[in-house]
Amino acid sequence: IARMMTSGRHHLSKADSIFVAQIEHALPQLAQDRRLLDAFTSMIRNGEESGLAAWLDQAKASGLAAFARGLSADLDAVAAALREPWS
C-alpha cells in the first residue's frame, strides 16, 4: 500500500489506481498526507525553497509531523539543499 500511495498514478495499473482511490476515500487524512508528500517531492526535484516554510507548517499538523520536525531541526541544511545546484 505504501508503494502504491507514493507512486505516481500513471505508474499504477488500473486496478491499483482504483484501490488507492478507495483507500484515500476511506482515509482522507492519508490522502492529505500523500498530497503533502507529493508537494515535498516536487520541491526537491525542482529546487523550490520558497515553499518550504509553508509546507513545514502544513506537515507539522499531519501524519508527516515527525518528518517535518526532523527537517525543521536542520532547516538551514534543508534550505541549502533546495537552493544550491550541487545538492
N, CA, C and O atoms as CSV, one atom per row, in Angstrom:
chain,resi,resn,atom,element,x,y,z
A,1,ILE,N,N,0.836,-1.183,0.000
A,1,ILE,CA,C,0.000,0.000,0.000
A,1,ILE,C,C,0.882,1.249,0.000
A,1,ILE,O,O,0.602,2.205,-0.723
A,2,ALA,N,N,1.943,1.244,0.804
A,2,ALA,CA,C,2.823,2.419,0.855
A,2,ALA,C,C,3.432,2.692,-0.516
A,2,ALA,O,O,3.516,3.846,-0.936
A,3,ARG,N,N,3.853,1.656,-1.209
A,3,ARG,CA,C,4.435,1.851,-2.542
A,3,ARG,C,C,3.393,2.438,-3.492
A,3,ARG,O,O,3.685,3.366,-4.247
A,4,MET,N,N,2.202,1.905,-3.450
A,4,MET,CA,C,1.150,2.404,-4.334
A,4,MET,C,C,0.783,3.847,-3.993
A,4,MET,O,O,0.520,4.653,-4.886
A,5,MET,N,N,0.766,4.167,-2.706
A,5,MET,CA,C,0.385,5.520,-2.290
A,5,MET,C,C,1.440,6.555,-2.676
A,5,MET,O,O,1.112,7.724,-2.880
A,6,THR,N,N,2.692,6.139,-2.778
A,6,THR,CA,C,3.760,7.088,-3.078
A,6,THR,C,C,4.200,7.051,-4.533
A,6,THR,O,O,5.043,7.847,-4.947
A,7,SER,N,N,3.638,6.136,-5.311
A,7,SER,CA,C,3.932,6.091,-6.743
A,7,SER,C,C,3.004,7.038,-7.479
A,7,SER,O,O,1.873,7.279,-7.056
A,8,GLY,N,N,3.493,7.564,-8.572
A,8,GLY,CA,C,2.620,8.374,-9.408
A,8,GLY,C,C,1.512,7.504,-9.975
A,8,GLY,O,O,1.730,6.337,-10.300
A,9,ARG,N,N,0.331,8.075,-10.092
A,9,ARG,CA,C,-0.814,7.298,-10.583
A,9,ARG,C,C,-0.551,6.726,-11.974
A,9,ARG,O,O,-1.053,5.653,-12.307
A,10,HIS,N,N,0.225,7.430,-12.780
A,10,HIS,CA,C,0.499,6.945,-14.133
A,10,HIS,C,C,1.387,5.689,-14.129
A,10,HIS,O,O,1.519,5.022,-15.155
A,11,HIS,N,N,1.991,5.370,-12.982
A,11,HIS,CA,C,2.815,4.167,-12.868
A,11,HIS,C,C,2.016,2.966,-12.359
A,11,HIS,O,O,2.543,1.855,-12.305
A,12,LEU,N,N,0.771,3.173,-11.993
A,12,LEU,CA,C,-0.044,2.105,-11.417
A,12,LEU,C,C,-0.961,1.490,-12.465
A,12,LEU,O,O,-1.366,2.138,-13.430
A,13,SER,N,N,-1.270,0.233,-12.245
A,13,SER,CA,C,-2.271,-0.404,-13.096
A,13,SER,C,C,-3.633,0.201,-12.778
A,13,SER,O,O,-3.800,0.887,-11.770
A,14,LYS,N,N,-4.589,-0.057,-13.637
A,14,LYS,CA,C,-5.933,0.468,-13.395
A,14,LYS,C,C,-6.488,-0.062,-12.074
A,14,LYS,O,O,-7.100,0.685,-11.310
A,15,ALA,N,N,-6.273,-1.350,-11.805
A,15,ALA,CA,C,-6.762,-1.953,-10.557
A,15,ALA,C,C,-6.105,-1.310,-9.341
A,15,ALA,O,O,-6.778,-1.038,-8.346
A,16,ASP,N,N,-4.794,-1.062,-9.412
A,16,ASP,CA,C,-4.091,-0.426,-8.291
A,16,ASP,C,C,-4.556,1.017,-8.103
A,16,ASP,O,O,-4.696,1.477,-6.970
A,17,SER,N,N,-4.794,1.728,-9.192
A,17,SER,CA,C,-5.296,3.102,-9.097
A,17,SER,C,C,-6.651,3.140,-8.413
A,17,SER,O,O,-6.911,4.015,-7.587
A,18,ILE,N,N,-7.506,2.201,-8.751
A,18,ILE,CA,C,-8.825,2.126,-8.121
A,18,ILE,C,C,-8.671,1.814,-6.639
A,18,ILE,O,O,-9.361,2.401,-5.805
A,19,PHE,N,N,-7.774,0.897,-6.309
A,19,PHE,CA,C,-7.538,0.531,-4.915
A,19,PHE,C,C,-7.051,1.731,-4.108
A,19,PHE,O,O,-7.523,1.968,-2.996
A,20,VAL,N,N,-6.111,2.481,-4.665
A,20,VAL,CA,C,-5.600,3.672,-3.983
A,20,VAL,C,C,-6.723,4.691,-3.786
A,20,VAL,O,O,-6.823,5.303,-2.722
A,21,ALA,N,N,-7.553,4.874,-4.788
A,21,ALA,CA,C,-8.676,5.809,-4.666
A,21,ALA,C,C,-9.627,5.373,-3.555
A,21,ALA,O,O,-10.148,6.214,-2.822
A,22,GLN,N,N,-9.856,4.079,-3.425
A,22,GLN,CA,C,-10.718,3.563,-2.352
A,22,GLN,C,C,-10.095,3.824,-0.981
A,22,GLN,O,O,-10.793,4.202,-0.040
A,23,ILE,N,N,-8.803,3.624,-0.873
A,23,ILE,CA,C,-8.099,3.878,0.391
A,23,ILE,C,C,-8.194,5.359,0.746
A,23,ILE,O,O,-8.498,5.711,1.886
A,24,GLU,N,N,-7.937,6.218,-0.224
A,24,GLU,CA,C,-7.984,7.664,0.030
A,24,GLU,C,C,-9.390,8.120,0.399
A,24,GLU,O,O,-9.559,9.027,1.215
A,25,HIS,N,N,-10.390,7.498,-0.197
A,25,HIS,CA,C,-11.766,7.842,0.147
A,25,HIS,C,C,-12.081,7.437,1.587
A,25,HIS,O,O,-12.753,8.170,2.312
A,26,ALA,N,N,-11.592,6.271,1.992
A,26,ALA,CA,C,-11.858,5.766,3.343
A,26,ALA,C,C,-11.020,6.485,4.403
A,26,ALA,O,O,-11.439,6.594,5.556
A,27,LEU,N,N,-9.853,6.969,4.022
A,27,LEU,CA,C,-8.921,7.604,4.959
A,27,LEU,C,C,-8.471,8.954,4.407
A,27,LEU,O,O,-7.370,9.063,3.867
A,28,PRO,N,N,-9.309,9.981,4.534
A,28,PRO,CA,C,-8.974,11.291,3.951
A,28,PRO,C,C,-7.660,11.876,4.477
A,28,PRO,O,O,-6.966,12.578,3.741
A,29,GLN,N,N,-7.310,11.603,5.726
A,29,GLN,CA,C,-6.053,12.131,6.259
A,29,GLN,C,C,-4.862,11.514,5.526
A,29,GLN,O,O,-3.862,12.188,5.284
A,30,LEU,N,N,-4.970,10.254,5.180
A,30,LEU,CA,C,-3.906,9.604,4.427
A,30,LEU,C,C,-3.778,10.235,3.042
A,30,LEU,O,O,-2.670,10.411,2.534
A,31,ALA,N,N,-4.907,10.572,2.440
A,31,ALA,CA,C,-4.884,11.250,1.139
A,31,ALA,C,C,-4.206,12.610,1.253
A,31,ALA,O,O,-3.426,12.987,0.378
A,32,GLN,N,N,-4.493,13.348,2.316
A,32,GLN,CA,C,-3.852,14.648,2.537
A,32,GLN,C,C,-2.347,14.480,2.746
A,32,GLN,O,O,-1.555,15.267,2.229
A,33,ASP,N,N,-1.962,13.470,3.492
A,33,ASP,CA,C,-0.534,13.211,3.710
A,33,ASP,C,C,0.157,12.889,2.395
A,33,ASP,O,O,1.300,13.290,2.173
A,34,ARG,N,N,-0.533,12.167,1.526
A,34,ARG,CA,C,0.040,11.841,0.220
A,34,ARG,C,C,0.249,13.114,-0.596
A,34,ARG,O,O,1.282,13.268,-1.247
A,35,ARG,N,N,-0.705,14.012,-0.566
A,35,ARG,CA,C,-0.559,15.275,-1.294
A,35,ARG,C,C,0.623,16.085,-0.749
A,35,ARG,O,O,1.361,16.707,-1.514
A,36,LEU,N,N,0.794,16.073,0.562
A,36,LEU,CA,C,1.943,16.765,1.164
A,36,LEU,C,C,3.253,16.128,0.723
A,36,LEU,O,O,4.217,16.829,0.416
A,37,LEU,N,N,3.287,14.812,0.693
A,37,LEU,CA,C,4.486,14.112,0.250
A,37,LEU,C,C,4.788,14.436,-1.210
A,37,LEU,O,O,5.943,14.657,-1.573
A,38,ASP,N,N,3.758,14.463,-2.041
A,38,ASP,CA,C,3.945,14.825,-3.448
A,38,ASP,C,C,4.490,16.251,-3.579
A,38,ASP,O,O,5.364,16.512,-4.406
A,39,ALA,N,N,3.975,17.162,-2.767
A,39,ALA,CA,C,4.444,18.551,-2.811
A,39,ALA,C,C,5.911,18.641,-2.398
A,39,ALA,O,O,6.685,19.386,-2.999
A,40,PHE,N,N,6.291,17.883,-1.373
A,40,PHE,CA,C,7.691,17.898,-0.930
A,40,PHE,C,C,8.594,17.321,-2.019
A,40,PHE,O,O,9.663,17.865,-2.296
A,41,THR,N,N,8.172,16.240,-2.624
A,41,THR,CA,C,8.947,15.633,-3.711
A,41,THR,C,C,9.133,16.632,-4.847
A,41,THR,O,O,10.219,16.726,-5.419
A,42,SER,N,N,8.097,17.367,-5.171
A,42,SER,CA,C,8.185,18.380,-6.219
A,42,SER,C,C,9.169,19.486,-5.831
A,42,SER,O,O,9.950,19.939,-6.667
A,43,MET,N,N,9.137,19.919,-4.576
A,43,MET,CA,C,10.089,20.940,-4.116
A,43,MET,C,C,11.521,20.449,-4.291
A,43,MET,O,O,12.388,21.191,-4.752
A,44,ILE,N,N,11.762,19.204,-3.923
A,44,ILE,CA,C,13.114,18.638,-4.036
A,44,ILE,C,C,13.547,18.570,-5.494
A,44,ILE,O,O,14.643,19.004,-5.846
A,45,ARG,N,N,12.683,18.026,-6.331
A,45,ARG,CA,C,13.037,17.846,-7.747
A,45,ARG,C,C,13.246,19.171,-8.469
A,45,ARG,O,O,14.068,19.259,-9.382
A,46,ASN,N,N,12.514,20.194,-8.069
A,46,ASN,CA,C,12.578,21.487,-8.759
A,46,ASN,C,C,13.389,22.544,-8.020
A,46,ASN,O,O,13.500,23.678,-8.485
A,47,GLY,N,N,13.958,22.178,-6.869
A,47,GLY,CA,C,14.769,23.133,-6.111
A,47,GLY,C,C,13.988,24.363,-5.688
A,47,GLY,O,O,14.482,25.483,-5.816
A,48,GLU,N,N,12.774,24.172,-5.187
A,48,GLU,CA,C,11.892,25.281,-4.817
A,48,GLU,C,C,11.926,25.545,-3.314
A,48,GLU,O,O,11.099,25.023,-2.567
A,49,GLU,N,N,12.854,26.330,-2.893
A,49,GLU,CA,C,12.999,26.659,-1.474
A,49,GLU,C,C,11.857,27.540,-0.968
A,49,GLU,O,O,11.526,27.492,0.216
A,50,SER,N,N,11.259,28.330,-1.829
A,50,SER,CA,C,10.266,29.324,-1.407
A,50,SER,C,C,9.046,28.704,-0.723
A,50,SER,O,O,8.430,29.364,0.114
A,51,GLY,N,N,8.681,27.488,-1.038
A,51,GLY,CA,C,7.513,26.868,-0.432
A,51,GLY,C,C,7.796,26.056,0.816
A,51,GLY,O,O,6.880,25.474,1.398
A,52,LEU,N,N,9.047,26.009,1.231
A,52,LEU,CA,C,9.433,25.139,2.338
A,52,LEU,C,C,8.756,25.513,3.656
A,52,LEU,O,O,8.237,24.632,4.341
A,53,ALA,N,N,8.747,26.769,4.023
A,53,ALA,CA,C,8.171,27.178,5.320
A,53,ALA,C,C,6.688,26.833,5.389
A,53,ALA,O,O,6.223,26.302,6.397
A,54,ALA,N,N,5.951,27.126,4.341
A,54,ALA,CA,C,4.516,26.811,4.323
A,54,ALA,C,C,4.296,25.313,4.356
A,54,ALA,O,O,3.393,24.826,5.037
A,55,TRP,N,N,5.122,24.580,3.619
A,55,TRP,CA,C,4.989,23.126,3.611
A,55,TRP,C,C,5.235,22.561,5.014
A,55,TRP,O,O,4.497,21.687,5.470
A,56,LEU,N,N,6.261,23.054,5.691
A,56,LEU,CA,C,6.570,22.577,7.038
A,56,LEU,C,C,5.408,22.850,7.992
A,56,LEU,O,O,5.077,22.004,8.823
A,57,ASP,N,N,4.794,24.014,7.880
A,57,ASP,CA,C,3.642,24.329,8.732
A,57,ASP,C,C,2.515,23.331,8.524
A,57,ASP,O,O,1.919,22.852,9.490
A,58,GLN,N,N,2.221,23.017,7.274
A,58,GLN,CA,C,1.163,22.050,6.976
A,58,GLN,C,C,1.552,20.650,7.445
A,58,GLN,O,O,0.735,19.931,8.020
A,59,ALA,N,N,2.786,20.275,7.198
A,59,ALA,CA,C,3.232,18.922,7.525
A,59,ALA,C,C,3.275,18.677,9.029
A,59,ALA,O,O,3.054,17.552,9.477
A,60,LYS,N,N,3.555,19.709,9.809
A,60,LYS,CA,C,3.615,19.541,11.264
A,60,LYS,C,C,2.258,19.201,11.864
A,60,LYS,O,O,2.180,18.712,12.990
A,61,ALA,N,N,1.190,19.458,11.118
A,61,ALA,CA,C,-0.171,19.133,11.583
A,61,ALA,C,C,-0.722,17.918,10.845
A,61,ALA,O,O,-1.938,17.773,10.715
A,62,SER,N,N,0.154,17.049,10.364
A,62,SER,CA,C,-0.269,15.910,9.562
A,62,SER,C,C,0.403,14.631,10.047
A,62,SER,O,O,1.083,14.616,11.073
A,63,GLY,N,N,0.200,13.580,9.300
A,63,GLY,CA,C,0.871,12.316,9.584
A,63,GLY,C,C,2.363,12.372,9.301
A,63,GLY,O,O,3.096,11.438,9.625
A,64,LEU,N,N,2.811,13.461,8.698
A,64,LEU,CA,C,4.235,13.645,8.411
A,64,LEU,C,C,4.917,14.528,9.451
A,64,LEU,O,O,6.005,15.051,9.209
A,65,ALA,N,N,4.280,14.693,10.606
A,65,ALA,CA,C,4.773,15.618,11.630
A,65,ALA,C,C,6.193,15.277,12.086
A,65,ALA,O,O,7.022,16.176,12.223
A,66,ALA,N,N,6.483,14.022,12.318
A,66,ALA,CA,C,7.824,13.647,12.784
A,66,ALA,C,C,8.870,13.972,11.722
A,66,ALA,O,O,9.954,14.458,12.045
A,67,PHE,N,N,8.553,13.710,10.474
A,67,PHE,CA,C,9.453,14.037,9.369
A,67,PHE,C,C,9.671,15.546,9.304
A,67,PHE,O,O,10.800,16.008,9.145
A,68,ALA,N,N,8.589,16.312,9.428
A,68,ALA,CA,C,8.673,17.775,9.382
A,68,ALA,C,C,9.515,18.309,10.538
A,68,ALA,O,O,10.306,19.233,10.351
A,69,ARG,N,N,9.353,17.742,11.717
A,69,ARG,CA,C,10.169,18.181,12.863
A,69,ARG,C,C,11.648,17.905,12.603
A,69,ARG,O,O,12.503,18.723,12.944
A,70,GLY,N,N,11.949,16.763,12.004
A,70,GLY,CA,C,13.337,16.445,11.675
A,70,GLY,C,C,13.922,17.430,10.679
A,70,GLY,O,O,15.068,17.859,10.818
A,71,LEU,N,N,13.129,17.789,9.667
A,71,LEU,CA,C,13.598,18.781,8.696
A,71,LEU,C,C,13.795,20.140,9.358
A,71,LEU,O,O,14.766,20.841,9.072
A,72,SER,N,N,12.878,20.507,10.237
A,72,SER,CA,C,12.967,21.801,10.925
A,72,SER,C,C,14.200,21.877,11.805
A,72,SER,O,O,14.794,22.944,11.960
A,73,ALA,N,N,14.586,20.749,12.381
A,73,ALA,CA,C,15.759,20.726,13.254
A,73,ALA,C,C,17.033,21.044,12.487
A,73,ALA,O,O,18.013,21.504,13.073
A,74,ASP,N,N,17.026,20.804,11.186
A,74,ASP,CA,C,18.198,21.071,10.351
A,74,ASP,C,C,17.795,21.958,9.173
A,74,ASP,O,O,18.191,21.716,8.033
A,75,LEU,N,N,17.005,22.983,9.466
A,75,LEU,CA,C,16.383,23.811,8.446
A,75,LEU,C,C,17.388,24.466,7.506
A,75,LEU,O,O,17.149,24.523,6.299
A,76,ASP,N,N,18.495,24.955,8.027
A,76,ASP,CA,C,19.484,25.617,7.164
A,76,ASP,C,C,20.015,24.653,6.101
A,76,ASP,O,O,20.164,25.027,4.937
A,77,ALA,N,N,20.297,23.432,6.498
A,77,ALA,CA,C,20.812,22.441,5.547
A,77,ALA,C,C,19.748,22.056,4.526
A,77,ALA,O,O,20.053,21.887,3.345
A,78,VAL,N,N,18.512,21.918,4.969
A,78,VAL,CA,C,17.425,21.567,4.054
A,78,VAL,C,C,17.215,22.690,3.039
A,78,VAL,O,O,17.067,22.429,1.845
A,79,ALA,N,N,17.203,23.925,3.508
A,79,ALA,CA,C,17.036,25.069,2.607
A,79,ALA,C,C,18.184,25.140,1.606
A,79,ALA,O,O,17.965,25.408,0.425
A,80,ALA,N,N,19.395,24.902,2.069
A,80,ALA,CA,C,20.549,24.913,1.168
A,80,ALA,C,C,20.441,23.793,0.137
A,80,ALA,O,O,20.801,23.986,-1.025
A,81,ALA,N,N,19.958,22.644,0.543
A,81,ALA,CA,C,19.799,21.520,-0.387
A,81,ALA,C,C,18.804,21.871,-1.490
A,81,ALA,O,O,18.958,21.430,-2.629
A,82,LEU,N,N,17.801,22.649,-1.162
A,82,LEU,CA,C,16.830,23.054,-2.169
A,82,LEU,C,C,17.371,24.172,-3.061
A,82,LEU,O,O,17.019,24.260,-4.237
A,83,ARG,N,N,18.206,25.004,-2.509
A,83,ARG,CA,C,18.679,26.207,-3.190
A,83,ARG,C,C,19.916,25.961,-4.044
A,83,ARG,O,O,20.028,26.520,-5.135
A,84,GLU,N,N,20.829,25.152,-3.578
A,84,GLU,CA,C,22.127,25.016,-4.222
A,84,GLU,C,C,22.101,24.003,-5.372
A,84,GLU,O,O,21.495,22.939,-5.250
A,85,PRO,N,N,22.751,24.332,-6.473
A,85,PRO,CA,C,22.740,23.442,-7.643
A,85,PRO,C,C,23.532,22.141,-7.434
A,85,PRO,O,O,23.269,21.149,-8.114
A,86,TRP,N,N,24.475,22.132,-6.523
A,86,TRP,CA,C,25.298,20.951,-6.294
A,86,TRP,C,C,24.594,19.937,-5.403
A,86,TRP,O,O,25.087,18.823,-5.232
A,87,SER,N,N,23.479,20.294,-4.848
A,87,SER,CA,C,22.825,19.435,-3.877
A,87,SER,C,C,22.247,18.186,-4.506
A,87,SER,O,O,21.660,17.359,-3.809
